Structure formats: C-alpha cells, structure tokens
C-alpha cells in the first residue's frame, strides 16, 4: 500500500509540475476546459450561418449616398420592379421612385445571368456592388446573381419566353408581339379595259 501511495504521489507531483511548466495552474486549466463547449458552439454557429458575418457590414438605402465610389452591401425591401427603355429593369425600394435615395439597375443583356428578378418583389435583399451616382441618385448595377446574398435561392432562371426588349411583357406559354396594321397596295385588275371615251365628248 505504501509503495502504491508513493507512486500515486509521484504521478500527481509530476502532473502538477507539467501544468506549472506550461504556465497554468490546475484551477486555470479547469476553467479553460469548461469553456471549450461554449467555444465550439460559437464556432459551429458561425459555420452554419456565414450571413451573420456579412450582414453587419450592410448599409441601409438612405446611407448609400455617403459611399459613392465604394463597393458596399446595401439592404432594403424591394417594393416593385420597373421596366424602362431597351429592357432596362429597376428594383424600386420606395413607392415614389423619383424621390428614392437608391436603386438597383439590371440591363437587359445581364438578365440571363441574374434571373427572374420579378420574384424579388416583397423581399428584403442584400445587394453588393460598386455604388455609383446617376442623375444624382446612388445605384448599384446588378450583373450577376452572386451579388445578391442568397440570390440563387430567391431568383429562378429567366423564362425562355420572357421578352426583355418589349418592356418585359410575359405570358406563360406564349409571347404576343405587338402587331402593326399592314398596308397593302392595290393591284391592277387584269380584266379591266381602258377606253378613250370621255363623257360629254364626241369621238372624232
């Protein structure tokens, strides 16, 4: 028993010496071990929700004017999608577009890389890009779906029969191009006869 006790004491002394050599007391080591589950929980949460890291650097639409020339993430709720000349699409974040402090522009040739942006209406989005000023209003040009946080899950591909040039008119299954009245030229009647007789004049 005395020999076993001596071995136990020597082992404990050796362990304590190792802990002290590492610069930690037994109490400090115990507290550090207790904190491991909490650290693991935080690490897992960050891995599962990477958006928590990116959401903090997004700014509201009314702050976009303070960051002209910078690459920023701007967040806001899309109220409507408007189509302008040559199929240019606008994401409006205000009821009155003209007084809105920010807009997102999608050119017609970029729609194939972005998708059916009409599905964004009513959603709060985070769009990242270079903030530019056009006619005194800040805007971000949306060129690819990756500029929108989680955009791949929110925006389906553009329908094949979506007419981007005709102001975005779309009908499921069919496209109806604008019809213009056609003018037809009158063709001479092959059976018609021509006469030199004129009413009121006697033939010579």
Beta strands, then each sheet from edge to edge (+ up, - down):
strand 1: 58-60
strand 2: 71-77
strand 3: 80-83
strand 4: 89-92
strand 5: 102-106
strand 6: 124-130
strand 7: 132-134
strand 8: 137-141
sheet 1: 1+ 2+ 6-
sheet 2: 3+ 4- 5+ 8+ 7-
end
